Amino acid sequence: MSELVDILISASFWAAVLRIAAPLIFATMGELICERAGVLNLGIEGIMVFGAFAGWVTVYAGGGLWAGVAVAMLAGMGFGAVHALLTVPFGLSQHVVGLGITMLATASAYYAYRLALPEVTNPPRIEPFQPLHIPGLSDLPWLGEALFSQTALSWAGFACVALTALVLYRTPLGLALRAAGENPQAVEAQGLSVAALRMGAVIVGSGLMAVGGAFLTMSAFSSFFFEMVNGRGWICIALVVFGAWKPGKALLGALLFAGFDALQVRLQQTGLGQIVPYQVFLMIPYLLSILALILMSRRAQVPAALMTPFNRGER
């Protein structure tokens, strides 16, 4: 018990929580935007993989870090455009298209990697984003290490939450976007294009998903390797439900999962780790997240028109 308390009060634990949560935040906000407009984007896992590769290979080829982020976002938006075209105007199954995008994006990343580096056995490393030193704050005892030792890309993730909430709840665009996912007939009655709103949401949301993947290679691991996303995309879909399709609550869900993940890594290094198989610790974040999802989602109000195709003029 004392070991658990020591872990929970350590500054390094909370620094790890914020670091682990950052890529989840980007991808969760991207999925939330898609679903708020009425489109379920199951391409998130593959888009994150391709974003991780695109950002890493841009920097490896000599580009800047922010250029890598931009390339990853553009690549994600490209896959988002394909998803949006097939699901919105053509009305194809969002489940089938999303899974197809995941397979296409994942396979494309693996193929491009092998094509660019056919003889490489160990992934080359790049110089990733470094923690920002904030004068006066980074030097604070405990707080400096726990809260103010993050990279610029991590802070961009938290800013993304505020920007998403601002746009969704404080702008006419956000109102129209939410209406497209709740009552598309009302949007059409106002002379707005439901198709344009939904397609735009999917494209922008997919770009954020790709940035979440790029975070892994450019701010966490500094190299690209297969299976690095490791199901984070699917977790982000669950976090949207956990957060009841609200940015603030989704942020709390991302922090909660990151806390479970950071905790299981440290528990493996305690005396308990010598007794319990490590696979049990690996399951902890997912089991606890499923439990939290069950408890929180019972009162969640799903966007009324989510996954419902809309054809202009229909009632």
C-alpha positions in Angstrom: 0.0 0.0 0.0 2.8 2.4 0.8 4.4 1.7 -2.6 1.1 2.7 -4.3 0.9 5.9 -2.3 4.5 6.7 -3.2 3.7 6.2 -6.8 0.6 8.4 -6.7 2.4 11.3 -5.0 5.5 11.3 -7.2 6.0 14.1 -9.7 7.3 11.7 -12.4 4.0 9.8 -12.3 1.9 12.9 -13.0 4.3 14.0 -15.7 3.9 10.6 -17.3 0.1 10.9 -17.1 0.1 14.1 -19.1 2.6 12.7 -21.6 0.6 9.5 -22.2 -2.7 11.5 -22.4 -1.5 13.9 -25.1 -1.8 11.7 -28.2 -5.2 10.4 -26.9 -6.4 14.0 -26.6 -5.6 14.9 -30.2 -7.3 11.7 -31.5 -10.3 11.9 -29.2 -11.0 15.5 -30.2 -10.8 14.4 -33.8 -13.3 11.6 -33.3 -15.5 13.8 -31.2 -15.8 16.4 -34.0 -16.6 13.6 -36.5 -19.3 12.1 -34.3 -20.8 15.5 -33.4 -21.5 16.0 -37.1 -23.1 12.6 -37.3 -20.2 10.4 -38.7 -18.6 7.6 -36.9 -15.0 7.4 -38.0 -13.6 3.9 -37.5 -10.6 4.8 -39.6 -9.0 6.4 -36.5 -6.6 3.5 -35.8 -5.1 3.4 -39.2 -5.0 7.2 -39.6 -3.0 7.4 -36.3 -0.5 4.9 -37.7 -0.1 6.7 -40.9 0.2 10.0 -39.1 3.0 8.5 -36.9 4.9 7.4 -40.0 4.3 10.6 -42.0 5.5 12.9 -39.2 8.5 10.7 -38.4 9.7 10.3 -42.0 9.3 14.0 -42.7 11.7 14.8 -39.9 14.0 11.9 -40.8 14.2 13.3 -44.3 15.4 16.7 -43.0 12.2 18.6 -42.3 11.5 20.5 -39.1 9.4 19.1 -36.3 6.5 21.4 -37.0 6.7 20.5 -40.6 6.4 16.9 -39.6 3.2 17.7 -37.6 1.8 19.6 -40.7 2.6 16.7 -43.1 1.0 14.2 -40.7 -2.1 16.4 -40.4 -2.4 16.8 -44.2 -2.0 13.0 -44.6 -4.7 12.4 -42.1 -7.0 14.9 -43.8 -6.4 13.0 -47.1 -7.7 9.8 -45.6 -10.5 11.7 -44.0 -11.5 13.1 -47.4 -11.8 9.5 -48.7 -13.8 8.5 -45.7 -16.1 11.5 -46.0 -16.6 11.1 -49.7 -17.7 7.5 -49.4 -19.9 7.9 -46.3 -21.5 11.3 -46.7 -22.6 11.9 -50.4 -22.5 8.2 -51.3 -24.0 7.0 -48.0 -22.0 3.9 -47.7 -21.8 2.0 -44.4 -19.7 4.1 -41.9 -18.5 0.9 -40.2 -17.3 -0.8 -43.4 -15.6 2.3 -44.8 -14.0 3.2 -41.4 -12.5 -0.3 -41.1 -11.4 -0.2 -44.7 -9.6 3.2 -44.1 -7.9 1.7 -41.1 -6.6 -1.2 -43.1 -5.6 1.0 -46.0 -3.8 3.6 -43.9 -2.0 1.0 -41.8 -0.9 -1.0 -44.8 0.2 2.1 -46.7 2.4 3.2 -43.7 4.0 -0.2 -43.5 4.6 -0.4 -47.2 6.0 3.1 -47.4 8.4 2.3 -44.5 9.7 -0.8 -46.2 10.0 1.0 -49.5 12.0 3.9 -47.9 14.1 1.7 -45.6 14.3 -1.8 -47.1 17.5 -2.8 -45.4 16.9 -1.3 -41.9 16.3 -3.7 -39.0 16.3 -1.1 -36.2 14.2 2.0 -36.8 16.3 5.1 -37.1 15.8 7.7 -34.4 15.1 11.4 -34.9 15.5 14.4 -32.6 12.0 14.8 -31.0 10.3 17.7 -29.4 12.0 18.6 -26.1 10.3 19.7 -22.9 9.6 23.4 -22.8 11.3 25.3 -20.0 8.8 27.8 -18.7 10.6 30.4 -16.5 9.4 30.5 -13.0 7.1 27.5 -13.4 9.4 24.7 -14.6 11.7 25.4 -11.6 8.9 25.0 -9.0 9.4 22.1 -6.6 7.2 19.1 -7.5 4.9 21.1 -9.7 7.7 22.0 -12.1 8.4 18.3 -12.9 4.8 17.1 -12.7 3.0 19.8 -14.8 5.6 22.0 -16.5 8.0 19.5 -18.1 5.9 18.8 -21.2 6.7 19.4 -24.9 5.1 22.1 -27.0 3.1 19.4 -28.8 1.7 18.3 -25.5 0.5 21.8 -24.7 -0.9 22.0 -28.2 -3.1 19.0 -27.3 -4.6 20.6 -24.3 -5.1 23.8 -26.3 -6.9 21.7 -28.9 -9.5 20.8 -26.2 -10.2 24.4 -25.4 -10.4 25.3 -29.1 -12.7 22.4 -29.9 -15.1 23.4 -27.0 -14.9 27.1 -28.1 -15.8 26.3 -31.7 -18.6 23.8 -30.8 -20.3 25.9 -28.2 -19.5 29.5 -28.9 -19.6 29.9 -32.7 -22.3 29.6 -35.4 -20.2 27.0 -37.1 -20.2 24.8 -34.0 -24.0 25.2 -33.7 -24.4 24.1 -37.3 -22.0 21.2 -36.8 -23.9 19.9 -33.8 -27.2 20.4 -35.5 -25.9 18.3 -38.4 -25.4 15.4 -36.0 -28.7 16.0 -34.2 -31.2 17.3 -36.7 -29.9 17.5 -40.2 -33.3 18.5 -41.6 -33.2 21.7 -39.5 -29.8 22.5 -40.9 -31.1 22.1 -44.5 -34.1 24.3 -43.6 -31.6 27.1 -42.8 -30.1 26.8 -46.2 -26.9 25.2 -45.0 -25.3 22.1 -46.6 -25.3 19.1 -44.3 -22.9 17.3 -46.6 -20.4 20.1 -46.5 -20.6 20.3 -42.7 -20.2 16.6 -42.2 -17.4 16.2 -44.8 -15.5 19.2 -43.3 -15.8 17.7 -39.8 -14.5 14.3 -40.9 -11.6 15.9 -42.8 -10.6 18.1 -39.9 -11.2 15.4 -37.3 -9.0 13.0 -39.3 -6.2 15.5 -39.4 -6.3 15.7 -35.6 -6.2 11.9 -35.3 -3.0 11.9 -37.5 -1.4 14.5 -35.2 -2.1 12.2 -32.3 -0.2 9.5 -34.1 2.6 11.8 -35.0 3.0 12.7 -31.3 4.1 9.1 -30.6 7.0 9.3 -33.0 7.9 13.0 -32.6 7.4 13.5 -28.9 7.3 10.1 -27.2 9.4 7.4 -28.9 11.4 9.4 -31.4 11.2 6.5 -34.0 8.6 4.6 -36.0 7.9 1.0 -35.4 5.1 -1.4 -36.2 2.2 -1.7 -33.7 3.2 1.5 -31.9 -0.3 2.8 -31.9 -1.4 -0.4 -30.2 -5.1 0.1 -30.1 -5.0 3.7 -28.9 -7.5 4.7 -31.7 -10.1 2.3 -30.4 -9.6 3.6 -26.9 -10.2 7.1 -28.2 -13.6 6.0 -29.7 -14.5 4.8 -26.2 -13.3 8.0 -24.6 -15.8 10.0 -26.8 -18.6 7.9 -25.4 -17.1 8.2 -21.9 -17.1 12.0 -22.3 -20.7 12.0 -23.5 -19.5 13.8 -26.7 -18.3 16.8 -24.7 -14.6 17.9 -25.0 -14.1 18.6 -21.3 -15.3 15.2 -20.1 -13.5 13.5 -22.9 -10.3 15.2 -21.7 -10.9 13.8 -18.2 -11.4 10.3 -19.7 -8.1 10.6 -21.5 -6.3 11.6 -18.3 -8.0 8.7 -16.5 -6.8 6.1 -19.0 -3.3 7.7 -19.0 -3.3 7.5 -15.2 -4.2 3.8 -15.3 -1.5 3.2 -17.9 1.2 5.0 -16.1 0.2 3.2 -12.9 0.5 -0.3 -14.3 4.0 0.4 -15.6 5.2 1.5 -12.1 3.3 -1.4 -10.4 5.4 -3.8 -12.5 8.5 -2.4 -10.8 7.3 -3.0 -7.3 7.3 -6.1 -5.2 3.9 -6.9 -6.6 5.5 -7.2 -10.0 7.5 -10.1 -8.8 4.4 -12.1 -7.9 1.7 -11.1 -10.5 2.3 -11.9 -14.2 3.1 -8.7 -16.2 0.1 -9.5 -18.5 -2.2 -8.7 -15.6 -0.7 -5.2 -15.3 -1.1 -4.6 -19.0 -4.8 -5.4 -18.7 -5.4 -3.0 -15.9 -5.8 0.2 -18.0 -8.3 -1.4 -20.3 -10.3 -3.2 -17.6 -10.6 -0.1 -15.5 -11.5 2.0 -18.6 -14.2 -0.4 -19.6 -15.6 -0.3 -16.1 -15.6 3.5 -16.1 -17.1 3.6 -19.6 -20.0 1.4 -18.4 -20.6 3.6 -15.4 -20.4 6.9 -17.3 -22.1 6.0 -20.6 -25.4 5.0 -19.1 -26.5 8.7 -19.0 -24.7 9.7 -22.2 -26.9 11.2 -24.9 -25.8 10.0 -28.3 -26.1 12.5 -31.2 -29.5 11.6 -32.6 -28.4 11.4 -36.3 -25.1 9.6 -35.6 -24.4 7.1 -38.4 -27.7 8.1 -40.2 -27.1 9.0 -43.8 -28.8 12.2 -45.0 -30.0 12.9 -48.5 -31.0 16.4 -49.4 -34.7 16.9 -49.6 -35.6 13.8 -47.6 -37.8 14.0 -44.5 
